Amino acid sequence: MDPSSSTVASSSAASSTRPSPSSSAAAMAPAPIQTKIPSTEPFLKDFTLLAEAAKRAQVAVMVRDFEDVGI
């Protein structure tokens, strides 16, 4: 083997172990994306607070509707 053919073989072996730029760019693309957390996120996680608010709203509507009812 002459020296030029051994250089080609070693460079092709080195390039086969390196990831291609397109695959490494695709792997890094999702990382910088930041989503904004809605301000209601902490309240929606705790469904007991949501259930309590719904119950209070329902009672308020019923009280308003039955205010004028006379027995």
Secondary structure, DSSP 8 states (H G I E B T S, - for coil): --HHHHHHHHHHHHHHHS--HHHHHHHHTTTT------TTHHHHH-HHHHHHHHHHHHHHHHHHHHTT---
